[in-house]
Structures are given as structure tokens and as C-alpha cells.
């Protein structure tokens, strides 16, 4: 009886696990922050910032505000700290609005910094990038001590002054056993994409952000975008593998068949949410539009390249694709725009670096379970739910087997007892 109750309770727990939410018509879904995110309040002084440990945090940042956080680091591992700015969909933003992130030593030495803005399209959407501290010969910030991570918001006076929610993620990558080359591999010219994947497109629903991004492997995937919406997808890439993505935005029912420049925007991020590349395309409802992106082969030494496209492709793990539809499409498109994502992964899996620790647990690596989730189009939560369901199924089989064996033994004993004189 206890076994049956345990299985029932587990099944109820599985049913309660979150999946990819479907928004009501006309409403854009909010960015799904990490379930285990901790709310913090960054300080305006570097001397008083709250302490961050590896994990996910939430905060807000107002126009012109700069917030600090304290980050204790050792002298052996690499640190990657990202910030995702989350303006309200449809809110007014300008070309140069965005965030600057930096990691610095107490003496002001810069360990790493970057910035993210909305660019030419000027439409509100999640934007992200990271600051980092790498262990490397003659590098800055190599000592074990407390460093300071900052997030600063830039906004034009005419932009929406509402505070932006910010999601901060601190990832700690194990150091290496011994040394490795700090010379980036020669990549040459951007290779031509392979032929398009075969097979009919499979239905998929992109997530609202990094945490609920829908998994994809090689193949054709079909989704739809509403004006002002951003959808996220993720592809597992192992060492030596190379990602090619083609996106086709199909014709749609038109309110007005006017051409809109920067109608769609596609951005690619690495496992630590560092921005790799982005591209936009114009669109009118009566004509399809297309974007093609190609990444370099994943190599640890890529991180020593000065360009974002190569330098941020230095990890094995989940790579993210964010696809945004400009809010201005509301005036030209009646409803949603159909979209096909065509993904190809080239190159065989190569041996990775000799980490002095478990890189996969830290978020840098690819497992068989990751590949299965990608093949099914699953988000992280859905993949976890499938794993729990499999465990429950095996537990149920095990409990049933024990019950049947017990009943069988009871029957044999009863027959023997009945045959005694």
C-alpha cells in the first residue's frame, strides 16, 4: 500500500512540474525567470554590494543606475557572470538603450566587461551579455579575493523610465589540469552552410527566455511569432561541433502589405549567456524573408580570440537562439507570422579539455540526456519532468513485480498448506 501511495504522490508531483506556458491570445508571455533564482538588491557602492555565489539572482535597474555585487573568486576557476535585461514588451526604448556589465578588482582593474543594446530596430526585448574572469598566463584578476560585478543601465530621456527586471547568473567553470594553448585556432572564412535538413518540420514552441528555451537538434522545426514577441530555443553543441541555423519567415495574412525594416531579429548566445552574434531582416507579409547564421567549431581556445563570434564559442553545452518579432508588425500583419527553423550540426565530437572538476555539473558540457531532450524539442523543465516520469515508471514496475512475486509465493504456500493431512 505504501508503494502505491508513493507512486501516486510522485505522479502528482510530475503533473505539477512547469512546462512551456501558452499565453492567452493578444497577451505576450512574460520572461520565465529561473525557479531557484534569489532576489537581491545591488548597491550603488562597490563596497556594499550583496555577495553572489554560483547561481541565479533577480534585481531591477532604473535609468542611469549602476548596481554593484560582491563576487568572491578563487585562483583556479573561470568565472562567467551574465545579466539579462528585461524591459516590458512594447515599452519605448531607443537605439542605444541597454546595459553595461563589468567585473573589476577592488583597485579598479578590469577583469572583463561587455555591453548589450537594442540596436537599429529599437524594440524592447530581452538582451544579455556577460563579464568574465579567466585564469590565464599574464592575465588580470588572477588572485583569490572579492571582486565587484556591476550592471549599469543606459536610457534616453524619451525612453520608458520604468525599472527593468534583471536576471543575473554566476557560472563557475573548473580550471584545467596542466596548461593548454592560448592561441585561437585558425577558422578562415565563414564556411558555406550545408544543404538544408531533410524531413517535414516538427512543431515546436519556443520559450520565453534562457530558462525555458525549447530544445532542438538537427532538423526542421515549425513555430509562429506574434508582433513584439521573443522566443528562445537551445541546441546542444559538443567539442568540435559547429552550428548552422537558417530561419525562414513565411508569408502571412496582411493588414497592410508595407515593408518593415528590422522586422525580425535573431541572436545567438553561448551556455554562459554571452552574446555571439545577431542579425536582422526586413519583411512584408506577402513575401518570405530569411536569415542564415553560422558559428565556428566549438574549441576551448576560441575564448582567447578578440571577436565575440569566435571568442564566445569556447564551451561545450547548450547554445541559445533568440528570435524576436518587431512590435511594428502589429500594423502590417493580421495575427502571427509562421516560421521554420532549419538547424544543422556539423563536425564529429572531439575530446574536450582536461578539467580539474566536473564541468558538466557546472553547465559546461553535453550529456546523452541533453541530446534526447533536444531531439524531443524539450525545455529543461520538460526534460526534467520526463526523467522523473521514467523514474516513477520504473518504480511502479518494480513495485508491481514485488507485489506479483509476493502473491505468487503466498499462493504456493497456501496450496502446500492445503495439501497437508
N, C-alpha and C positions, 0 to 999 in steps of 0.2 A: 504493500500500500504506500509506504514511504517513497519507493522508487517512482510509482505512478504520479504521486504528488509533485515530486522533484521535476519530472519531465514536464508536467503541466505548467509548473511555475517557470521553467526555462522557456517553454514555448510562448508564454505570456510576455516574458522579457524580450524575446526576439521580436514579437509583434510591436513592442513599444520602441524598438530602435528606430532612429530617424532615418529617412531616406531623402531623395531629392524632392522638394516640395513643388507642387504645381500651383502657381498663382491664379487668383481669380481673373477673369477677362478684364482688361483695362488697367490692372494693377501690376506694377513691376515688383518682382520679389526683392526683398532686402538681402544684402550680403550675409551669408551664414558664417558667423564667427566660430572659431574652434570651440567645441563643447567644454574643453578644460581650460579655456582662457581665463586669466586672472585680471580683474580690474585694478589698475594702478593710476596714480596721479603723478606725472612727471613734474619736476620742479623747475622754476626759471633760473635757478642757480646750479651750476655743476657740482657744488659742494653738498647739495641736499637731495640729489635725485634718488628715488627708491631703487633698491637693489634688484637686479634681474638675474635669474638663473636660467639655464636652458629650459625653454617652454614658450608659451604664448600668452600675450598680455593685451589688454584693451585700454585705450585712453581717448581723449579728444584733444584737438588742437585748433585754436582760433586764428583768424587772420593776423599775420605778423608775429605770432607767438612762437617761441622756441622753448622746447621742454627737454630736460636732461634726465638721464637714468644712469645709475651706477652699475658697472659690469665687472665683477671680479674674474680675472683670467689667469690661467696657469701659464707655464712657459713651454708647453709641449703640444697643445692642440690648437687648431684653427677655429676662429670664431666668425660666424656669419649672422648679422643682426639686421633683419629687414623691417620695413614699415609699409603698410598698405593704407593709403588714404582713401576714405570712403565718403565722398560728397553725395548728397541726396540726388538720386536720378532726376534729371530735369532741372536741377538748380543751375543758376547762372555762373559760369566760370569763363575765364579769359585764357588767351593763348599761352601766357607764361605762368599761370597759376599752377601751383604744385607744392612739392615738399623737397627739402634738402635733408639728407641724413648723413651723420658723421660719427666716427668713433675716434676719440682722442685720448692721449695720455694726460695726466694731471699737469704736465708742464706745457701743454698745448700742442705737442707733436701729433700730427695727423696719422692715424693708422690706416684709415680708409674712409672714403666719402663718395657720395653719388647724389643724383637728383632725378626727379620724375615730374613731368608736367603734362598738360593736356594737348599741347602742340597745336597744329594748324586747325584741327577740327573743332577745338574749343567746346567739347561736350563732356558733361560730367560722367565719370565712370571710375571704377577702381583703378588706381595707379600704384605702382610699387617699385622699390629697389632696395638695395642693402648697402651696409658698410661692413668692412671685414678687417680682421687681424690674422695674417698668415705667418706661420713660422717659416722663416727663410733666411738664407745667409745674408748678412748685412741689411736686414730688414728693420723697419721701425717697430716699436712696441713689442719687443720680444720678451720683456720681463714679466715675472709673476707679480701682479699688482691690480689695483682697482682702476679701471678705465671709465670714460664717460661717453655714453651714446646719446646723441641728440636728434630730435626731429623738429624741423623748422618749416612753418607754412608761409608761402608767398601768395598773395592775392591782390588783384587790382581793386581799387576803391569801388569800382562799379560791380564787382562780383558779389555773390551771395555771402553775407558775413556770418552765416550760421557756422558753429563749430563743426569740424569734420571728425567723425569717429576714426580712430586709427587702430589697426591691429599690428602688434609688434611680435616678431618671432625671433628667438635667440636659439641658434643651432650651433652645436659644438662638434666639430669633426675631429676624430682622433688623429694624432700625429703619425708619422711614419717610422718604421723600424729602419734605421740607417738613413741614407741620403738618396735623393732622386734628382733627375735632371731638371734644371730650371729654365731650359731652353724650349720654347714652344715648338711643336712640330710644324714643318712646312706644309701649309694647306693649299697653296696655289690658288688658282681661280675657283670661284664658286662652281661646283660641278653641275652639269645638266641633270635635272630630275629624271628619275627612271620613268618608265611607262606607267600609266595610271593603274591602280589596283583593279583586279577583276572582281566580278560579283555584284549583285544588287546591293544598293545602300541599305544598311541596317538602321533602324530607328534608334535615336539616342536623344537624351535630354540633358543639355549642358547644365552645370551647376552655377551657383551664384558667385562663387569665388574659389579660392585655393582649397578650402576645406571640404567642399562637396563637389569638386570637379569630377566630371564623368570620365571614366577610363576609356581609352581607345587603343587598339593595336592596329596592325596593318589592315587596310581595307577601306571601304566606302561607308560613310555614316551620314544620316539624314536628320536635320533638325530645322527649327524655324526661329526667327528672331523678330521681336517687336521693337518698334522705334524707341530708342533710349535704353534698351536692354543690353547687358553684357553677360555672356555665357562662357563658362570655363570648362576646359577638357584637359586630360592628362594622359601622357604616353610614357611608359617605362623605357628608359634607354640604358643599356649596359655599356661597359667599357668597349670602345671601338665601334659602336653603332652610331648611325647618322640618320637624322630625321628629315624627311621631306613632307611638306604639307601643302596641299592645294585646296583652296576654298572657292566654291562656285556659288554665287548668289543669284538665284533664279528669278525669272520674271514673276511679277505679282500683279494683283488687281490694283489699278491706279485710281487715285483721286484726281491727280494732276500729273501728267507724264513729263514733268520738268526734271532736268538733270540736277542732282545734288552732289557737289564735290565733297570728298571725305565722308561719304555716306557710311562706309564700313571701315573699321579699324581692327587689325589683328596684331597681338603682341605675344611674344614667346618669353617664358621665364624658366629659370633653372630650379632644381629642387630646393634651393635656399631662397627662392623668390627674387633672385637677381635678374634684371631685365637683360635679355639677349638681343632682341631686335623687334621692330614693329613696322607695319606698312599699312597705308590706307588706299582706298579706291573710291571713285565716284560711281554713281548709279542712277538709272532711271527705270521705272517699273516695267517698261516694255522691252528692255534689253538686259541680258545677264551681265554680270561682272565677275572678275576672277582675281585672286591673289595667290601667289606661289612663294613659299618660304623654304629655305634650305639651311640646315645647320651643319657645323663641322663634325667630324668624328669625335666622340667623347674621349678625352685624354686628360690625365691629371695635370700634365704640363701646360695645357691650354691656359690655365689660370695665370700664367706669367706673361700672357700676351696683353698688350695695352688696349686692344679693341674689345668692346663689350660682346660682340658677336662670337668671338673666339674665346676671350678671357673668361666669360661666364659659362662656358661649356666644359668645365673641368670636374664634373661629378657624374657618377652613375646614380640613377634614381628616377623619380617622376619629373618629367618636364611638362610645363603647363602652357596651354594655348587659350588666350582670352580673345573673344570675338565680340565686338561692340557695334551696335547699330545706332547711328546718329539720331538724336531726338527729332531733327528736322524732317525725317522721313514720315512723321505724322501728317505732314501737309501733302505728301505725294503718294503714299501707299495706303491702301484700304485694307487694314489688317496686318498680317505678318509677311515676312519675306522668307521663302524656302531657301535652305542652304544645304550644300553637300560638302562634307569634309573628306578629302582623299589623303590618307596617310600611308607613307612607305617608310620602312626602316631598313637601311642598307648596312652591310658590313657584318662580319661574324663577331661573336663575343670574344674579347681578348682578356688576358689576365690583368687584374687591377693592381694598384699599388699595395705594398705590404704594410697595412695599417697596424698600428700598435693599439688595438682596441676594436670594438665591434662597430664598424661604420654603418652597417645596415640598420642597427638599432637606433643610431643617431640620425637616420634619414638619408644616408648616402649609400645607395645600393639597390639592387633589383633581386627579388625572390621569385620563385615559381608561383607563389600566391599572387604576387603583383601581376605577373603575366596572365594568370587566369582571370583576374579582375578586369584587366584591360580587354581581354577577348570578350567578356560579357558586357562591357560598357558600364561597369560599376564604379560608383564613388567609393571613397574609403569607408563610409558608414555602411553602405550596401555590401561591400566585400566583407566587413566585419560581421554583419548580420548573417551572411552565407556561411561564414566559418562557425558561428555559434549554432546555426541550424544543423550543420553537418555533425557537430559535437553532440547536439541533442538527439539527432537521428541515431548515431552510434550508441549513445547512452540508452535510447529506447530499445534498440536491437539487443543490447547487452542485457537489459533488464528483462526483456521478453524471453531471451534464451535461458536465463537463470530460472525464470518462472516455469517455463516448459520443462526444463530438466527436473525442477523440484516436483512438479506434478507427475512427471513420469516415474520418478523414484517413489513417490507416495503410492502410485498405482501398483507398482511392483511389490512393494512391501505389504500393501493391503491384500493383494492376491495371495501372497505367501502366507499371510496370517490366516486368510480364509481357508487355505488348503490344509491347515494343521488339524489333527484329530482332536 
